[in-house]
Amino acid sequence: MPELVTIKRRVTSSDGFGGIRTDTPLTIATDVPARITQAQVQIMYGQASRALELEKWSVRVPHGTNLQDEDFVIWGDLTLQVEDVKDRSWDTCVSARAEIVK
């Protein structure tokens, strides 16, 4: 796998008043080998003919890597948020669909 990425995960804690607070994302792993490819670009038109461009990315990391839905994958200047980790025990890698965080 030609790229190296960092995986981060949101951490929540009590706010002391019965609610939860989202803390700074915790680094789960660094220098993880990965293959990242752009899977799809979709343009949607909403109100007032404004275009909304959605970019979907495919992320593959070695089998056994701790990657979960809503994790952040940092690849250079690009930050992707994982939407869906494919769960197949026979795979040789962990595959996920992600979207750019802006």
MARMARKOL-377931 format. One record per residue: residue in three letters; x, y, z of N, C-alpha, C, O in turn. Coordinates in nm, 2 decimals, always signed. Example, Ala and Ser with C-alpha at 12.3 -4.5 7.8 and 13.67 -1.06 7.14 Angstrom:
2
('Ala', (+1.32, -0.57, +0.78), (+1.23, -0.45, +0.78), (+1.32, -0.33, +0.78), (+1.42, -0.33, +0.85))
('Ser', (+1.28, -0.22, +0.71), (+1.37, -0.11, +0.71), (+1.29, +0.00, +0.79), (+1.34, +0.11, +0.80))
This chain:
102
('Met', (+0.08, -0.12, +0.00), (+0.00, +0.00, +0.00), (+0.09, +0.12, +0.00), (+0.17, +0.14, +0.09))
('Pro', (+0.07, +0.21, -0.10), (+0.17, +0.32, -0.12), (+0.16, +0.44, -0.03), (+0.26, +0.51, -0.02))
('Glu', (+0.05, +0.47, +0.04), (+0.04, +0.59, +0.12), (+0.06, +0.55, +0.27), (+0.04, +0.44, +0.31))
('Leu', (+0.09, +0.65, +0.35), (+0.09, +0.64, +0.50), (-0.01, +0.74, +0.55), (-0.01, +0.86, +0.51))
('Val', (-0.10, +0.69, +0.64), (-0.20, +0.78, +0.70), (-0.19, +0.77, +0.85), (-0.13, +0.68, +0.91))
('Thr', (-0.26, +0.87, +0.92), (-0.28, +0.87, +1.06), (-0.43, +0.85, +1.09), (-0.52, +0.91, +1.02))
('Ile', (-0.47, +0.77, +1.18), (-0.61, +0.74, +1.22), (-0.63, +0.81, +1.35), (-0.56, +0.78, +1.45))
('Lys', (-0.74, +0.89, +1.36), (-0.78, +0.96, +1.48), (-0.93, +0.92, +1.51), (-1.00, +0.90, +1.42))
('Arg', (-0.96, +0.93, +1.64), (-1.10, +0.89, +1.68), (-1.15, +1.00, +1.78), (-1.07, +1.04, +1.87))
('Arg', (-1.27, +1.04, +1.76), (-1.34, +1.13, +1.86), (-1.35, +1.06, +1.99), (-1.38, +0.95, +2.00))
('Val', (-1.33, +1.14, +2.09), (-1.34, +1.09, +2.23), (-1.45, +1.18, +2.30), (-1.44, +1.30, +2.29))
('Thr', (-1.54, +1.12, +2.37), (-1.64, +1.20, +2.45), (-1.61, +1.18, +2.60), (-1.56, +1.07, +2.64))
('Ser', (-1.65, +1.28, +2.67), (-1.64, +1.27, +2.82), (-1.76, +1.34, +2.88), (-1.83, +1.42, +2.81))
('Ser', (-1.78, +1.32, +3.01), (-1.89, +1.39, +3.08), (-1.86, +1.54, +3.09), (-1.75, +1.58, +3.11))
('Asp', (-1.97, +1.62, +3.07), (-1.95, +1.76, +3.09), (-1.97, +1.81, +3.23), (-1.97, +1.92, +3.27))
('Gly', (-2.00, +1.71, +3.32), (-2.03, +1.74, +3.46), (-2.17, +1.78, +3.49), (-2.20, +1.80, +3.61))
('Phe', (-2.25, +1.79, +3.39), (-2.39, +1.83, +3.41), (-2.49, +1.74, +3.35), (-2.60, +1.77, +3.32))
('Gly', (-2.45, +1.61, +3.33), (-2.54, +1.51, +3.27), (-2.53, +1.50, +3.12), (-2.60, +1.41, +3.07))
('Gly', (-2.45, +1.58, +3.06), (-2.43, +1.57, +2.91), (-2.30, +1.52, +2.88), (-2.22, +1.47, +2.96))
('Ile', (-2.27, +1.52, +2.75), (-2.14, +1.47, +2.70), (-2.07, +1.58, +2.63), (-2.13, +1.67, +2.57))
('Arg', (-1.94, +1.58, +2.63), (-1.86, +1.68, +2.56), (-1.77, +1.60, +2.46), (-1.71, +1.50, +2.50))
('Thr', (-1.75, +1.66, +2.34), (-1.66, +1.60, +2.25), (-1.52, +1.66, +2.26), (-1.51, +1.78, +2.25))
('Asp', (-1.42, +1.58, +2.30), (-1.29, +1.63, +2.32), (-1.21, +1.62, +2.19), (-1.26, +1.57, +2.08))
('Thr', (-1.08, +1.67, +2.19), (-0.99, +1.66, +2.08), (-0.98, +1.52, +2.04), (-0.96, +1.43, +2.12))
('Pro', (-0.98, +1.49, +1.90), (-0.96, +1.35, +1.86), (-0.83, +1.29, +1.91), (-0.73, +1.36, +1.91))
('Leu', (-0.84, +1.17, +1.94), (-0.73, +1.09, +2.00), (-0.66, +1.01, +1.88), (-0.73, +0.95, +1.80))
('Thr', (-0.53, +1.02, +1.87), (-0.46, +0.95, +1.77), (-0.46, +0.80, +1.80), (-0.41, +0.76, +1.91))
('Ile', (-0.51, +0.72, +1.71), (-0.52, +0.57, +1.73), (-0.39, +0.51, +1.67), (-0.34, +0.42, +1.73))
('Ala', (-0.35, +0.55, +1.55), (-0.24, +0.49, +1.49), (-0.17, +0.59, +1.39), (-0.24, +0.68, +1.33))
('Thr', (-0.04, +0.58, +1.38), (+0.03, +0.67, +1.28), (+0.11, +0.58, +1.18), (+0.14, +0.47, +1.21))
('Asp', (+0.14, +0.64, +1.07), (+0.22, +0.57, +0.97), (+0.15, +0.44, +0.93), (+0.23, +0.34, +0.91))
('Val', (+0.02, +0.44, +0.91), (-0.05, +0.32, +0.87), (-0.05, +0.31, +0.72), (-0.09, +0.40, +0.65))
('Pro', (+0.00, +0.20, +0.66), (+0.00, +0.18, +0.52), (-0.15, +0.18, +0.47), (-0.23, +0.12, +0.53))
('Ala', (-0.17, +0.25, +0.36), (-0.31, +0.27, +0.31), (-0.31, +0.28, +0.16), (-0.21, +0.32, +0.10))
('Arg', (-0.42, +0.26, +0.10), (-0.45, +0.29, -0.04), (-0.58, +0.37, -0.04), (-0.68, +0.33, +0.01))
('Ile', (-0.56, +0.50, -0.09), (-0.68, +0.59, -0.09), (-0.71, +0.63, -0.23), (-0.62, +0.67, -0.30))
('Thr', (-0.83, +0.61, -0.27), (-0.87, +0.64, -0.41), (-1.01, +0.72, -0.40), (-1.09, +0.69, -0.32))
('Gln', (-1.02, +0.81, -0.50), (-1.15, +0.87, -0.51), (-1.25, +0.78, -0.57), (-1.23, +0.73, -0.68))
('Ala', (-1.36, +0.75, -0.50), (-1.46, +0.66, -0.55), (-1.57, +0.72, -0.63), (-1.62, +0.66, -0.72))
('Gln', (-1.61, +0.84, -0.59), (-1.72, +0.90, -0.66), (-1.73, +1.05, -0.63), (-1.69, +1.10, -0.53))
('Val', (-1.77, +1.13, -0.73), (-1.80, +1.27, -0.72), (-1.95, +1.28, -0.76), (-1.98, +1.25, -0.87))
('Gln', (-2.02, +1.34, -0.67), (-2.17, +1.36, -0.70), (-2.20, +1.50, -0.68), (-2.17, +1.56, -0.58))
('Ile', (-2.27, +1.56, -0.77), (-2.31, +1.70, -0.76), (-2.46, +1.70, -0.75), (-2.54, +1.65, -0.83))
('Met', (-2.51, +1.77, -0.64), (-2.65, +1.78, -0.61), (-2.69, +1.93, -0.62), (-2.61, +2.01, -0.57))
('Tyr', (-2.80, +1.95, -0.67), (-2.85, +2.09, -0.68), (-2.96, +2.11, -0.58), (-3.06, +2.03, -0.58))
('Gly', (-2.95, +2.21, -0.50), (-3.05, +2.24, -0.39), (-3.12, +2.37, -0.42), (-3.14, +2.40, -0.53))
('Gln', (-3.16, +2.43, -0.31), (-3.23, +2.56, -0.32), (-3.15, +2.66, -0.39), (-3.03, +2.67, -0.38))
('Ala', (-3.21, +2.75, -0.47), (-3.15, +2.86, -0.54), (-3.04, +2.81, -0.63), (-2.94, +2.88, -0.66))
('Ser', (-3.06, +2.69, -0.68), (-2.97, +2.63, -0.78), (-2.82, +2.63, -0.73), (-2.73, +2.63, -0.81))
('Arg', (-2.80, +2.62, -0.60), (-2.67, +2.60, -0.55), (-2.62, +2.46, -0.56), (-2.70, +2.37, -0.54))
('Ala', (-2.50, +2.44, -0.61), (-2.45, +2.31, -0.63), (-2.38, +2.26, -0.50), (-2.30, +2.34, -0.44))
('Leu', (-2.40, +2.14, -0.46), (-2.34, +2.08, -0.35), (-2.26, +1.96, -0.41), (-2.32, +1.87, -0.46))
('Glu', (-2.13, +1.96, -0.39), (-2.05, +1.86, -0.44), (-2.01, +1.76, -0.33), (-1.95, +1.81, -0.23))
('Leu', (-2.04, +1.64, -0.35), (-2.00, +1.54, -0.25), (-1.89, +1.45, -0.31), (-1.91, +1.39, -0.42))
('Glu', (-1.78, +1.44, -0.24), (-1.67, +1.35, -0.28), (-1.67, +1.23, -0.19), (-1.65, +1.24, -0.07))
('Lys', (-1.68, +1.11, -0.24), (-1.66, +0.99, -0.17), (-1.53, +0.93, -0.20), (-1.49, +0.92, -0.31))
('Trp', (-1.46, +0.87, -0.10), (-1.33, +0.82, -0.11), (-1.33, +0.67, -0.06), (-1.41, +0.64, +0.03))
('Ser', (-1.25, +0.59, -0.12), (-1.23, +0.45, -0.07), (-1.10, +0.45, +0.00), (-0.99, +0.49, -0.05))
('Val', (-1.10, +0.39, +0.12), (-0.98, +0.38, +0.21), (-0.96, +0.23, +0.23), (-1.05, +0.16, +0.28))
('Arg', (-0.84, +0.18, +0.21), (-0.80, +0.05, +0.24), (-0.68, +0.05, +0.33), (-0.58, +0.11, +0.29))
('Val', (-0.68, -0.03, +0.44), (-0.57, -0.04, +0.53), (-0.55, -0.19, +0.56), (-0.64, -0.27, +0.54))
('Pro', (-0.44, -0.23, +0.61), (-0.41, -0.37, +0.64), (-0.52, -0.43, +0.73), (-0.57, -0.37, +0.82))
('His', (-0.54, -0.56, +0.70), (-0.64, -0.64, +0.79), (-0.59, -0.63, +0.93), (-0.47, -0.65, +0.96))
('Gly', (-0.68, -0.61, +1.02), (-0.65, -0.61, +1.16), (-0.63, -0.46, +1.21), (-0.62, -0.44, +1.33))
('Thr', (-0.63, -0.36, +1.12), (-0.62, -0.23, +1.16), (-0.75, -0.18, +1.24), (-0.86, -0.21, +1.19))
('Asn', (-0.73, -0.11, +1.35), (-0.85, -0.07, +1.42), (-0.91, +0.06, +1.36), (-0.86, +0.17, +1.39))
('Leu', (-1.00, +0.04, +1.27), (-1.07, +0.15, +1.19), (-1.22, +0.13, +1.22), (-1.27, +0.02, +1.19))
('Gln', (-1.28, +0.24, +1.26), (-1.43, +0.23, +1.29), (-1.50, +0.35, +1.22), (-1.44, +0.44, +1.17))
('Asp', (-1.63, +0.33, +1.21), (-1.71, +0.44, +1.15), (-1.69, +0.57, +1.23), (-1.67, +0.56, +1.36))
('Glu', (-1.69, +0.68, +1.17), (-1.67, +0.81, +1.22), (-1.52, +0.84, +1.26), (-1.49, +0.95, +1.31))
('Asp', (-1.43, +0.75, +1.24), (-1.29, +0.78, +1.26), (-1.24, +0.88, +1.15), (-1.30, +0.90, +1.05))
('Phe', (-1.13, +0.95, +1.18), (-1.07, +1.04, +1.08), (-0.94, +0.98, +1.03), (-0.86, +0.92, +1.10))
('Val', (-0.93, +0.98, +0.90), (-0.81, +0.93, +0.83), (-0.74, +1.06, +0.77), (-0.79, +1.12, +0.68))
('Ile', (-0.62, +1.09, +0.82), (-0.54, +1.20, +0.78), (-0.44, +1.16, +0.68), (-0.35, +1.08, +0.72))
('Trp', (-0.44, +1.21, +0.56), (-0.35, +1.18, +0.45), (-0.30, +1.31, +0.40), (-0.36, +1.37, +0.32))
('Gly', (-0.18, +1.34, +0.44), (-0.12, +1.47, +0.40), (-0.21, +1.59, +0.45), (-0.23, +1.59, +0.57))
('Asp', (-0.25, +1.67, +0.36), (-0.34, +1.78, +0.40), (-0.49, +1.75, +0.40), (-0.57, +1.83, +0.43))
('Leu', (-0.52, +1.63, +0.35), (-0.66, +1.58, +0.34), (-0.70, +1.51, +0.46), (-0.64, +1.41, +0.51))
('Thr', (-0.82, +1.54, +0.52), (-0.88, +1.47, +0.63), (-1.01, +1.41, +0.58), (-1.10, +1.48, +0.53))
('Leu', (-1.02, +1.28, +0.59), (-1.14, +1.21, +0.55), (-1.21, +1.15, +0.68), (-1.14, +1.11, +0.77))
('Gln', (-1.34, +1.15, +0.68), (-1.42, +1.09, +0.79), (-1.48, +0.97, +0.74), (-1.55, +0.97, +0.64))
('Val', (-1.45, +0.86, +0.81), (-1.50, +0.73, +0.77), (-1.65, +0.72, +0.79), (-1.70, +0.75, +0.90))
('Glu', (-1.73, +0.68, +0.69), (-1.87, +0.66, +0.69), (-1.91, +0.52, +0.72), (-2.01, +0.49, +0.79))
('Asp', (-1.84, +0.43, +0.65), (-1.88, +0.29, +0.66), (-1.76, +0.19, +0.64), (-1.70, +0.19, +0.54))
('Val', (-1.74, +0.12, +0.75), (-1.63, +0.02, +0.74), (-1.69, -0.11, +0.70), (-1.79, -0.16, +0.76))
('Lys', (-1.64, -0.17, +0.59), (-1.69, -0.30, +0.54), (-1.65, -0.41, +0.64), (-1.53, -0.42, +0.67))
('Asp', (-1.74, -0.50, +0.68), (-1.71, -0.60, +0.78), (-1.71, -0.74, +0.72), (-1.82, -0.80, +0.71))
('Arg', (-1.59, -0.78, +0.67), (-1.58, -0.91, +0.61), (-1.46, -0.98, +0.67), (-1.35, -0.93, +0.66))
('Ser', (-1.48, -1.10, +0.74), (-1.37, -1.16, +0.81), (-1.27, -1.22, +0.71), (-1.16, -1.25, +0.75))
('Trp', (-1.31, -1.25, +0.58), (-1.22, -1.31, +0.49), (-1.13, -1.22, +0.41), (-1.05, -1.26, +0.33))
('Asp', (-1.15, -1.09, +0.43), (-1.07, -0.99, +0.36), (-0.92, -0.99, +0.40), (-0.89, -1.03, +0.51))
('Thr', (-0.84, -0.94, +0.30), (-0.70, -0.92, +0.33), (-0.67, -0.78, +0.38), (-0.56, -0.75, +0.42))
('Cys', (-0.77, -0.69, +0.37), (-0.76, -0.56, +0.41), (-0.89, -0.51, +0.47), (-0.99, -0.57, +0.44))
('Val', (-0.88, -0.40, +0.54), (-1.01, -0.33, +0.59), (-1.04, -0.23, +0.49), (-0.96, -0.14, +0.46))
('Ser', (-1.16, -0.23, +0.44), (-1.21, -0.13, +0.34), (-1.32, -0.05, +0.40), (-1.40, -0.09, +0.48))
('Ala', (-1.31, +0.08, +0.36), (-1.41, +0.18, +0.42), (-1.44, +0.28, +0.32), (-1.36, +0.31, +0.23))
('Arg', (-1.56, +0.34, +0.33), (-1.60, +0.45, +0.25), (-1.59, +0.58, +0.33), (-1.62, +0.57, +0.45))
('Ala', (-1.54, +0.69, +0.28), (-1.51, +0.81, +0.36), (-1.55, +0.93, +0.28), (-1.57, +0.93, +0.16))
('Glu', (-1.56, +1.04, +0.35), (-1.60, +1.17, +0.29), (-1.50, +1.28, +0.35), (-1.45, +1.27, +0.46))
('Ile', (-1.47, +1.38, +0.26), (-1.38, +1.48, +0.31), (-1.44, +1.57, +0.42), (-1.56, +1.60, +0.41))
('Val', (-1.36, +1.60, +0.52), (-1.40, +1.69, +0.62), (-1.35, +1.83, +0.58), (-1.24, +1.86, +0.56))
('Lys', (-1.45, +1.93, +0.58), (-1.42, +2.06, +0.54), (-1.43, +2.16, +0.66), (-1.41, +2.28, +0.65))
